[in-house]
Amino acid sequence: MNGIIKVAAFQCVLLAFQIILYFGCECFQKDFHDVSSPIDDRIPFLEWTSVIYSLWFPLITVFPILLFYQNRDAYVFHITAMILEIVLSVICYLSYPTTFSRPKPSDRLRGRFMSLIFKGSYRGVNCAPSLHCSSCYLIILTALTAMHGAAVFISAIVAILIVISTMTTKQHTDTDVLTAAPMFLLCSLIAKLAPFGFIGSLVT
C-alpha cells in the first residue's frame, strides 16, 4: 500500500510539473507559427473521439503504477524519459512557438465535451512536438518491451487510439504527431544510456 501511495504521489507531482511548464512557458512566447498542412484538411473532425482523447489522463496515471509493480527498472526508465520529454518539449515550444486554427464544435453533447477540451488548451498553442503523442509512443515502447499480461495490449492499443484521436479531435496536426516521434526516440535513448538511478530511489 505504501508503494502505491508513493508512486501515485510521484505521478501527481510529475503531472503538476508538466502543467506548470506547459502553460507557464506561454508567458514568454510570441510570434507563433502555424503548423497545419494540407493533410490535416483531409483528416475528419470527429467530435466523439474526444472521449478517446481524454483517456490520456488516466493512462499516464495508471500505466506507471502498473509498470512499477511489473518491472521497476523499466519504471525508472519510463519516468526518466517522460521527464525528459516534458523538459525538451517545453524548450521546443519556447524556441519555436506553434499553433493552428481549430474548428468550431457543434451544439450537440459530444460537441460541448469537445469544447471543454479545447478550453483546456485555452490558447491552442504548444503543438509541436505533441506531448500527448510522445508520451503515448513511450507507453507503447515500454508496454511491449517490459510488461506482461493483458496490460501490454490494453496499454498499447489505448495509446495508439489516443495518438489517432489527437488528429481527429483537431487538438494536433500531422506535424505535431510526426515531430513527437524523434522527441520520444531521443528521450528514450538518453534515459537508457544516462545514469538517472536517483529517480528510482524517490519511490522505491
Residue pairs with C-beta under 8 A, 6 or more apart in sequence:
3 68
3 69
3 203
4 65
6 202
6 203
7 64
7 65
7 68
7 203
8 61
8 65
10 79
10 202
10 203
11 60
11 61
11 64
11 65
14 79
14 82
14 83
14 86
15 60
15 61
17 83
17 86
18 86
18 131
21 86
21 87
21 90
22 86
22 90
22 93
22 126
22 131
25 90
25 93
25 94
25 126
26 123
26 125
26 126
28 94
29 93
29 94
29 97
29 125
30 97
31 97
32 97
32 98
32 99
32 125
33 96
33 97
33 98
33 99
34 98
34 99
34 100
34 101
35 98
35 99
35 100
35 127
35 128
35 173
35 175
35 176
36 100
36 101
36 173
36 175
37 173
37 174
37 175
39 174
40 100
40 167
40 170
40 173
40 174
43 167
43 168
43 174
44 168
45 103
45 168
45 169
45 170
46 168
46 169
47 105
47 106
47 108
47 110
47 111
47 113
47 114
47 169
48 110
49 164
49 165
49 168
49 169
50 110
50 113
50 114
50 117
50 165
50 169
51 110
51 113
52 161
52 162
52 164
52 165
53 117
53 132
53 162
53 165
53 166
53 169
53 171
54 117
55 158
55 161
55 162
56 132
56 135
56 136
56 162
59 136
59 139
59 155
59 158
59 159
59 162
60 82
60 135
60 139
63 139
63 142
63 143
63 155
64 75
64 78
64 79
66 147
66 151
66 155
67 74
67 75
67 78
67 142
67 146
67 147
68 75
68 203
70 146
70 147
70 148
70 149
70 151
71 146
71 147
72 200
72 204
73 146
73 200
74 142
74 145
74 146
74 147
75 200
75 203
76 196
76 197
76 199
76 200
77 142
77 146
77 188
77 191
77 192
78 138
78 139
78 142
78 146
78 191
79 199
80 190
80 191
80 194
80 196
80 199
81 138
81 184
81 187
81 188
81 190
81 191
82 135
82 138
82 187
83 199
84 186
84 187
84 190
84 191
85 131
85 134
85 135
85 138
85 183
85 184
85 187
86 131
88 183
88 186
88 187
89 126
89 129
89 131
89 134
89 183
90 126
92 128
92 129
92 183
93 125
93 126
96 128
97 125
97 126
98 125
98 126
98 127
98 128
98 175
98 176
99 123
99 124
99 125
99 127
100 124
100 127
100 173
102 118
102 124
102 170
102 171
103 170
105 111
105 112
105 114
105 115
105 118
114 169
117 169
117 171
118 124
118 171
121 171
127 172
127 173
127 175
127 176
128 173
128 175
128 176
128 179
128 180
129 176
129 179
129 180
129 182
129 183
130 166
130 172
130 176
130 177
130 179
130 180
131 180
132 162
132 163
132 166
132 171
132 172
132 180
133 163
133 166
133 172
133 176
133 177
133 180
133 181
133 184
134 180
134 181
134 183
134 184
134 187
136 159
136 160
136 162
136 163
137 159
137 163
137 180
137 181
137 184
138 184
138 187
138 188
139 155
139 156
139 159
140 155
140 156
140 159
140 160
141 184
141 188
143 151
143 152
143 155
143 156
143 159
144 152
144 156
147 155
163 177
165 171
166 172
166 176
166 177
167 173
167 174
167 177
